[in-house]
Amino acid sequence: MNFLRGVMGGQSAGPQHTEAETIQKLCDRVASSTLLDDRRNAVRALKSLSKKYRLEVGIQAMEHLIHVLQTDRSDSEIIAYALDTLYNIISNDEEEEVEENSTKQSEDLGSQFTEIFIKQPENVTLLLSLLEEFDFHVRWPGVRLLTSLLKQLGPPVQQIILVSPMGVSRLMDLLADSREIIRNDGVLLLQALTRGNGAIQKIVAFENAFERLLDIITEEGNSDGGIVVEDCLILLQNLLKNNNSNQNFFKEGSYIQRMKPWFEVGDENSGWSAQKVTNLHLMLQLVRVLVSPTNPPGATSSCQKAMFQCGLLQQLCTILMATGIPADILTETINTVSEVIRGCQVNQDYFASVNAPSNPPRPAIVVLLMSMVNERQPFVLRCAVLYCFQCFLYKNQKGQGEIVATLLPSTIDATGNSVSAGQLLCGGLFSTDSLSNWCAAVALAHALQGNATQKEQLLRVQLATSIGNPPVSLLQQCTNILSQGSKIQTRVGLLMLLCTWLSNCPIAVTHFLHNSANVPFLTGQIAENLGEEEQLVQGLCALLLGISIYFNDNSLENYMKEKLKQLIEKRIGKENFIEKLGFISKHELYSRASQKPQPNFPSPEYMIFDHEFTKLVKELEGVITKAIYKSSEEDKKEEEVKKTLEQHDNIVTHYKNMIREQDLQLEELKQQVSTLKCQNEQLQTAVTQQASQIQQHKDQYNLLKVQLGKDNHHQGSHGDGAQVNGIQPEEISRLREEVEELKSQQGLLQSQLAEKDSLIENLKSSQVSAGNEQASAAALPRDSEQVVELKQELTALKSQLNSQSLEMTRLQAENRELLQRAEALAKSAPVEGESENVATAKTTDVEGRLSALLQETKELKNEIKALSEEKTAIKMQLDSSNSTIAILQMEKDKLDIEVTDSKKEQDDLLVLLADQDQKILSLKSKLKILGHPVEEEDESGDQDDDDDETDDGDKDQDI
């Protein structure tokens, strides 16, 4: 307060004395007046003076205004005046609000007043409680004031709100306000609240902020919406950027799917307003926040897959290939697609299949590369295309192979009707535009990154330089251009390409050294004392020469490792070589390129280093330095170690392959087992169904037999004379044969039943003999339980056989009775006096009944067959029971042997104990003879112990 008074006194053009007195009087009236109207009028007057005389009102009235907020909450009008006055005091002018660092300026009045206001945290809590009022004239000024406080001094105000009970939840309610002005200012308030505070960001996200903000964006018309959509997108970026928890929550909540309609721009390209461009730009940035390379790899990968599955990537590719898109939107779309496909094989494969809407259709990659090597295209667009190409090849060996294949002789289109990616890269590599040279060299380097196979394949590329001259390899052409002294940017790009190409590829190193002009050129470049501009080229030449030494397999006699080291020591000097090598990492643009994968340069002059190349330099700089100082003996030892490691790696790889094959076999076997289980379940189900159907047929058969018996009884004696009228002798003989078969089958069943009875008796006798053994006392309960179960099972089987035998006997009796009746009736003559029609009817009836009897006999045969099958199954069960009993008998014998052994051990112990007792007694008697006192209690105790041991021995013998 004293500081602010000093500031006021130091002003040259201060207010007139009467106005200062007026402010003082108004403050006194607010503090001392008892009438609410007087206080309200005084606060209203302070509000009108607060804009023009901000300093004076702030110094004198802030304390009184805070007191009004505390005591006069029942009157919304005076609260609104007080809040507006505080807002005018604390907020900066519009020009100052634009500045990001305005809250940190010590001389800013807004910051000083904010500091005074929040010195008492209760003031912020009071302001949060006022936001619960639904009155527009209270809520809206409160939102504006709190927003201004956060803009002035964000972190301390955020901390106060964070520790305030339900502080963030109260502010989230503003998004649900039906009054748009409060809702929109609430979005701005949340922007300031969430800026740079991860804890508040998480709370806001879990208060359903994503759902509400996406609903607002949809209501406002997505990208066609106004400034409100822009504010919501900025708030979403605050919540998601560098916040892994919120990103995961956003993905798990299926909010990525709701982003797809944002990019449905349609075919009408005339309506690209400035606001729509801004909105779409922010939407693309929001997508990039979710798939940024700086995020954890797992989170980025899951978001990439979700974007492909919901069709968001496809929609972005549609914008990419559309016409009439503004340049900045197209550039940002390319950058967004780049990060959506980076390192994700599925997305990279889809992007490779995208074609531009041209005639004939061309791959999107080819169209983009045409823009990259075209010097008339904007610089930022060319950088974006290069980034897209790099992301397409990142961890994509399949894509790398496809790009290199377009350079090989067997795949080049001889007709020249279509341009391939490889032809475009070669064209850019050897064009007159240095930026195209650099971009094409870096793009080719990414096609070789970490892929030894493609490095070897690229050695096959041959270029036709001029008519009549033989073709030159791509590797030789790159070194030729280097030696011609082109622009620095071109030479840096070619040297980065060569370093990437030769690293981890001894064959490429051999091809490079095979040209006798290459090593002298490199040593000459390194040894010269050139200006600062050429120092970077010298460092890259030193790196290339060091790679030629480190990855040299000594296949060329003139350029073995040791000879190259001697050459460096004679012409350059080891210290000088290492110093030149260090020029790379010390360059000012090296650290800038190493920070982010995206090639983001302010102008083409700064386009020197590639991000992946900086990783290569960091990896090789140390090992090359060691390799230069190593002796030949150390090199030999290192080579031996390398060979050993390679052998070890080969062994490990072999075992990995074996494990992989075994895993595949296990998976196949598991699948077969699961398939067999399913088939087994199906067969069991079918068996169960068939069993139930058989049971139903049996029940129906029994029911029909009962009904047939009732009908026969009802017809009486008059039907007996007509039942067999017209029966042939052959049929009667056939019935007799069937009865004989039934008798023979019954005899077989009875014999089998007798065999089973004998088996049961044997089981009983084995059980009785097993029960007489004392040593198997512990094992008998288990054996007896199993034997009892077997007995019960055999008893059930026996009862089943008895019932079947009774059924067979009953059926035989019925057939015998039918035969007797048929024979008796066959001897008697037909009754005279009956009419011919009646005889015919009776004959028909008898024939019907006879067919029914034949059908019943056939069914009986089937039932007998089923019974025989059941008998076979019972026999198999008996066999398994017998085997089980044999196993139990073997186990019992083992137990007998163990018990016998334990009894022998116990007897031996008893003998030892008895001998020991005798020795003790003899020693005691000797002690008594010698005159030493011996306690009788010990003897009694020993005697008791002996008695106990004797009793225990007797018990053991009883057992």
Helices and strands as residue ranges (DSSP letters): H 2-9, H 17-32, H 36-50, H 54-71, H 76-90, H 94-98, G 102-104, H 109-118, H 121-130, H 136-152, H 154-163, H 167-172, G 173-176, H 180-194, H 198-206, H 209-219, G 222-224, H 227-240, H 244-252, G 257-263, H 274-290, H 297-309, H 312-321, H 327-341, H 345-353, E 355-356, E 362-363, H 364-372, H 379-393, H 397-405, G 409-411, H 421-429, H 434-448, H 452-458, E 462-463, E 472-473, H 474-483, H 488-502, H 506-514, H 518-527, H 532-550, G 557-559, H 561-571, H 574-581, H 583-586, H 588-593, G 604-606, H 611-629, H 632-715, G 716-719, H 729-771, H 780-827, H 836-930, H 936-958
